[in-house]
Amino acid sequence: MVQAREFSLPLAWLVLACFPLTGCLSGNSYPDSYARAYCGSLFGCFEADSVEDMTGWDDADECREDVASGVRDTAAYDSWEEGEGTFDSDAAEACQGEVQEFRNDSDCSGEALNLFSYGAFLLDVSDEACGSVYDQD
């Protein structure tokens, strides 16, 4: 019995650590969190060489840097950072959830990324909530 208890506590922590905590997104953490989800889905669903051919990203790390930077380079993010805009955590979670959900899609096949499948990926990971994560006042 004691052995089971010793094993179950670390296992429970491991299981909890594998699931993202909802409600933890902030205006500061969102760009990196979104980039991890986006690039994780892209590189998790398609062959890395074909992703590089289509996007120019050598690996998921380069993708994450570029995607997070892209979020931070928007006027809406700048407005939020200057205190003139708002951050909607519900919209952020919905947007990021849509990106993560792609991994359960039939288009997440492990095959090569091509123009058609990349278009399907971009459409599937788009959510109207993504446009309202940072709102300019």
Secondary structure, DSSP 8 states (H G I E B T S, - for coil): -HHHHHHHHHHHHHHHHHS--TT---TTTHHHHHHHHHHHHHHHHS-HHHHHHHH--SSHHHHHHHHHHHHHTSHHHHHHHTTSEEE-HHHHHHHHHHHHHGGGSTT--SS---HHHHHHHHHHT--GGGGGSEEE-
